[in-house]
């Protein structure tokens, strides 16, 4: 995403940072459900209900694996 440049001062849209925090929170919630044994299909259903966004069960598995790698590194 291109961020507009403002002469003579720093500028960074606050909505981008807020969105990133929300995305991180969602990823952590998905990982927590996965770790607690909630099926990937059920996690997918919950995300769709809460966020209105479709997430496949394979995406849930992939995300949990990525977060696990982040934690162990």
DRENPA-3360 file (N, C-alpha, C; in nm, 2 decimals, always signed):
BEGIN
1 = XXXXXXXX = +0.08/-0.12/+0.00/+0.00/+0.00/+0.00/+0.09/+0.12/+0.00 ~ +0.06/+0.22/-0.09/+0.13/+0.34/-0.09/+0.08/+0.44/+0.01 ~ +0.17/+0.50/+0.09/+0.13/+0.59/+0.19/+0.16/+0.73/+0.14 ~ +0.06/+0.82/+0.14/+0.09/+0.96/+0.08/+0.20/+1.03/+0.16 ~ +0.28/+1.10/+0.09/+0.39/+1.18/+0.16/+0.35/+1.32/+0.19 ~ +0.38/+1.37/+0.30/+0.35/+1.51/+0.34/+0.48/+1.58/+0.36 ~ +0.50/+1.69/+0.30/+0.63/+1.76/+0.31/+0.64/+1.83/+0.44 ~ +0.76/+1.81/+0.50/+0.80/+1.88/+0.62/+0.75/+1.82/+0.75;
9 = XXXXXXXX = +0.68/+1.70/+0.74/+0.63/+1.64/+0.86/+0.61/+1.49/+0.83 ~ +0.61/+1.41/+0.94/+0.59/+1.27/+0.92/+0.44/+1.24/+0.92 ~ +0.39/+1.15/+0.84/+0.25/+1.12/+0.84/+0.23/+0.97/+0.82 ~ +0.15/+0.90/+0.90/+0.12/+0.76/+0.88/-0.03/+0.74/+0.92 ~ -0.11/+0.70/+0.83/-0.25/+0.69/+0.86/-0.28/+0.59/+0.98 ~ -0.35/+0.64/+1.08/-0.37/+0.56/+1.20/-0.46/+0.43/+1.17 ~ -0.54/+0.44/+1.07/-0.63/+0.33/+1.03/-0.55/+0.21/+0.99 ~ -0.43/+0.23/+0.93/-0.35/+0.11/+0.89/-0.30/+0.04/+1.01;
17 = XXXXXXXX = -0.25/+0.11/+1.11/-0.20/+0.05/+1.23/-0.31/-0.02/+1.31 ~ -0.43/+0.04/+1.32/-0.54/-0.02/+1.38/-0.58/-0.15/+1.31 ~ -0.59/-0.15/+1.18/-0.62/-0.27/+1.11/-0.52/-0.38/+1.13 ~ -0.40/-0.35/+1.14/-0.29/-0.45/+1.16/-0.31/-0.51/+1.30 ~ -0.34/-0.43/+1.40/-0.37/-0.48/+1.54/-0.49/-0.57/+1.54 ~ -0.59/-0.54/+1.46/-0.71/-0.62/+1.46/-0.68/-0.75/+1.39 ~ -0.60/-0.74/+1.28/-0.56/-0.87/+1.21/-0.48/-0.96/+1.30 ~ -0.39/-0.90/+1.37/-0.31/-0.98/+1.47/-0.39/-1.04/+1.57;
25 = XXXXXXXX = -0.49/-0.97/+1.63/-0.58/-1.02/+1.73/-0.66/-1.14/+1.68 ~ -0.71/-1.12/+1.55/-0.78/-1.23/+1.49/-0.70/-1.35/+1.47 ~ -0.58/-1.34/+1.42/-0.49/-1.45/+1.41/-0.46/-1.52/+1.54 ~ -0.44/-1.44/+1.64/-0.41/-1.50/+1.78/-0.54/-1.58/+1.83 ~ -0.66/-1.52/+1.80/-0.78/-1.59/+1.85/-0.80/-1.72/+1.77 ~ -0.77/-1.72/+1.64/-0.78/-1.84/+1.56/-0.68/-1.94/+1.61 ~ -0.56/-1.90/+1.64/-0.46/-1.99/+1.69/-0.50/-2.05/+1.82 ~ -0.56/-1.97/+1.91/-0.60/-2.02/+2.04/-0.71/-2.12/+2.03;
33 = XXXXXXXX = -0.81/-2.09/+1.94/-0.91/-2.19/+1.92/-0.86/-2.32/+1.87 ~ -0.76/-2.31/+1.78/-0.70/-2.43/+1.72/-0.63/-2.51/+1.83 ~ -0.55/-2.44/+1.91/-0.47/-2.51/+2.01/-0.56/-2.58/+2.12 ~ -0.67/-2.51/+2.14/-0.77/-2.57/+2.24/-0.85/-2.69/+2.19 ~ -0.82/-2.72/+2.06/-0.89/-2.84/+2.00/-1.01/-2.81/+1.93 ~ -1.05/-2.69/+1.90/-1.16/-2.66/+1.82/-1.13/-2.70/+1.68 ~ -1.22/-2.77/+1.61/-1.19/-2.82/+1.48/-1.17/-2.70/+1.38 ~ -1.09/-2.72/+1.28/-1.06/-2.62/+1.18/-1.19/-2.57/+1.11;
41 = XXXXXXXX = -1.28/-2.66/+1.09/-1.41/-2.63/+1.03/-1.49/-2.54/+1.12 ~ -1.49/-2.57/+1.25/-1.56/-2.48/+1.35/-1.50/-2.35/+1.36 ~ -1.37/-2.34/+1.36/-1.30/-2.21/+1.37/-1.34/-2.13/+1.24 ~ -1.34/-2.19/+1.13/-1.38/-2.13/+1.00/-1.52/-2.07/+1.02 ~ -1.61/-2.15/+1.07/-1.75/-2.10/+1.09/-1.76/-1.98/+1.19 ~ -1.68/-1.99/+1.30/-1.68/-1.88/+1.40/-1.63/-1.75/+1.34 ~ -1.52/-1.76/+1.26/-1.46/-1.64/+1.20/-1.56/-1.58/+1.10 ~ -1.63/-1.66/+1.03/-1.73/-1.61/+0.93/-1.84/-1.54/+1.00;
49 = XXXXXXXX = -1.89/-1.60/+1.12/-2.00/-1.53/+1.19/-1.95/-1.40/+1.25 ~ -1.83/-1.40/+1.31/-1.79/-1.28/+1.38/-1.74/-1.17/+1.29 ~ -1.68/-1.21/+1.18/-1.61/-1.11/+1.09/-1.68/-1.09/+0.95 ~ -1.77/-1.18/+0.92/-1.83/-1.18/+0.79/-1.73/-1.21/+0.68 ~ -1.62/-1.28/+0.71/-1.52/-1.31/+0.62/-1.50/-1.46/+0.61 ~ -1.50/-1.52/+0.49/-1.48/-1.66/+0.48/-1.34/-1.70/+0.50 ~ -1.31/-1.80/+0.58/-1.18/-1.85/+0.60/-1.19/-2.00/+0.59 ~ -1.12/-2.06/+0.50/-1.13/-2.21/+0.48/-1.06/-2.28/+0.60;
57 = XXXXXXXX = -1.09/-2.40/+0.62/-1.03/-2.48/+0.72/-0.88/-2.50/+0.69 ~ -0.84/-2.51/+0.57/-0.70/-2.52/+0.53/-0.63/-2.39/+0.56 ~ -0.69/-2.28/+0.55/-0.63/-2.15/+0.59/-0.61/-2.14/+0.74 ~ -0.70/-2.20/+0.81/-0.69/-2.20/+0.96/-0.57/-2.29/+1.00 ~ -0.55/-2.40/+0.93/-0.44/-2.49/+0.96/-0.31/-2.42/+0.93 ~ -0.31/-2.36/+0.81/-0.18/-2.29/+0.76/-0.15/-2.17/+0.86 ~ -0.25/-2.10/+0.90/-0.23/-1.99/+1.00/-0.17/-2.04/+1.13 ~ -0.23/-2.14/+1.18/-0.19/-2.20/+1.31/-0.04/-2.25/+1.30;
65 = XXXXXXXX = -0.01/-2.30/+1.18/+0.13/-2.35/+1.16/+0.23/-2.23/+1.16 ~ +0.19/-2.12/+1.09/+0.27/-2.00/+1.08/+0.29/-1.94/+1.22 ~ +0.19/-1.93/+1.30/+0.20/-1.88/+1.43/+0.29/-1.96/+1.52 ~ +0.27/-2.10/+1.50/+0.36/-2.19/+1.58/+0.50/-2.17/+1.55 ~ +0.53/-2.15/+1.42/+0.67/-2.12/+1.38/+0.72/-1.99/+1.44 ~ +0.64/-1.89/+1.44/+0.68/-1.76/+1.50/+0.71/-1.77/+1.64 ~ +0.63/-1.85/+1.72/+0.65/-1.87/+1.86/+0.78/-1.95/+1.89 ~ +0.80/-2.05/+1.81/+0.92/-2.13/+1.84/+1.05/-2.07/+1.79;
73 = X = +1.04/-1.97/+1.71/+1.17/-1.91/+1.66/+1.22/-1.79/+1.74;
% end
